């Protein structure tokens, strides 16, 4: 389990030549109705067309949800920050501007 999460601050660009499927969902990082962890799980489940409860291992087994929420709660809106991790045969990137990008092979 990753308990100590650090952010990567940089600009990103999309590579349209990739053979991977992409699902991007936006959440409101300031006043969203659900926490970031829930948004990540729902986005991955949508991308993989599975029930969120069927994802194994669960997000709580991969990342500390409190650390994830604290990381994004502490970011200022002036810089583009992101966290990327790989699990469920996906690469998941959470951006401080409210985007969650899930890339996976078909």
C-alpha positions as CSV (number, residue, x, y, z in Angstrom):
1,X,0.0,0.0,0.0
2,X,1.3,3.4,-0.9
3,X,0.9,5.6,2.2
4,X,3.2,8.5,1.4
5,X,2.0,10.1,-1.9
6,X,3.9,12.9,-3.6
7,X,2.6,14.9,-6.5
8,X,4.2,15.4,-9.9
9,X,3.8,19.0,-11.2
10,X,3.9,19.3,-15.0
11,X,2.0,20.0,-18.1
12,X,0.7,17.0,-20.0
13,X,-0.3,16.4,-23.6
14,X,-2.3,13.7,-25.1
15,X,-0.8,11.2,-27.5
16,X,-3.5,10.4,-30.0
17,X,-1.3,7.7,-31.6
18,X,-1.6,5.4,-28.6
19,X,-3.2,2.0,-29.0
20,X,-4.7,2.3,-25.5
21,X,-8.3,3.1,-24.7
22,X,-8.8,6.3,-22.7
23,X,-11.6,7.4,-20.4
24,X,-11.5,10.8,-19.0
25,X,-14.0,12.0,-16.3
26,X,-14.1,15.4,-14.6
27,X,-14.9,15.9,-10.9
28,X,-15.1,19.2,-9.0
29,X,-11.9,19.3,-6.9
30,X,-13.3,22.1,-4.7
31,X,-16.9,21.2,-4.0
32,X,-17.4,17.7,-5.5
33,X,-20.1,15.5,-4.1
34,X,-17.7,12.6,-3.6
35,X,-14.1,12.2,-2.6
36,X,-11.3,11.7,-5.1
37,X,-11.0,8.0,-4.2
38,X,-14.6,7.3,-5.1
39,X,-14.3,9.2,-8.3
40,X,-11.2,7.2,-9.3
41,X,-13.0,3.9,-8.6
42,X,-16.1,4.9,-10.5
43,X,-14.0,6.1,-13.5
44,X,-11.9,2.9,-13.6
45,X,-15.1,0.8,-13.4
46,X,-16.6,2.8,-16.2
47,X,-13.5,2.4,-18.4
48,X,-13.4,-1.3,-17.8
49,X,-17.2,-1.8,-18.0
50,X,-17.3,-3.6,-14.6
51,X,-19.1,-3.1,-11.3
52,X,-17.0,-0.8,-9.0
53,X,-17.3,-3.5,-6.3
54,X,-15.7,-6.1,-8.6
55,X,-12.4,-4.2,-8.9
56,X,-9.7,-6.3,-7.2
57,X,-7.7,-5.3,-5.3
58,X,-9.7,-2.4,-3.9
59,X,-8.4,1.1,-4.1
60,X,-7.9,1.0,-0.3
61,X,-5.5,-1.9,-0.7
62,X,-3.4,0.1,-3.2
63,X,-3.5,3.7,-1.9
64,X,-4.2,5.3,1.5
65,X,-7.5,7.1,0.7
66,X,-6.8,9.8,3.4
67,X,-3.4,10.5,1.9
68,X,-4.9,10.7,-1.6
69,X,-7.6,13.2,-0.4
70,X,-5.0,15.2,1.6
71,X,-2.7,15.4,-1.3
72,X,-5.3,17.0,-3.6
73,X,-6.8,19.1,-0.8
74,X,-3.4,20.7,-0.2
75,X,-2.7,21.6,-3.9
76,X,-3.1,25.2,-5.0
77,X,-5.1,26.0,-8.2
78,X,-2.2,27.8,-9.8
79,X,-0.2,24.8,-10.9
80,X,-1.1,21.6,-12.8
81,X,-0.3,18.7,-10.5
82,X,-1.0,15.0,-11.0
83,X,-0.7,11.6,-9.5
84,X,-0.2,8.6,-11.7
85,X,-0.3,4.9,-10.7
86,X,-0.9,1.6,-12.4
87,X,-3.3,-1.1,-11.3
88,X,-6.2,-3.2,-12.8
89,X,-4.2,-3.3,-16.1
90,X,-4.7,0.5,-16.3
91,X,-2.7,3.6,-15.9
92,X,-4.7,6.1,-13.8
93,X,-3.8,9.8,-13.7
94,X,-5.6,12.1,-11.3
95,X,-5.1,15.8,-12.1
96,X,-5.5,18.7,-9.7
97,X,-7.9,20.5,-12.2
98,X,-10.5,17.8,-11.7
99,X,-9.7,15.3,-14.5
100,X,-9.2,11.6,-14.0
101,X,-7.7,9.8,-17.0
102,X,-7.8,6.0,-17.3
103,X,-5.7,4.4,-20.0
104,X,-6.1,0.7,-20.7
105,X,-5.6,-2.0,-23.3
106,X,-8.7,-3.4,-24.9
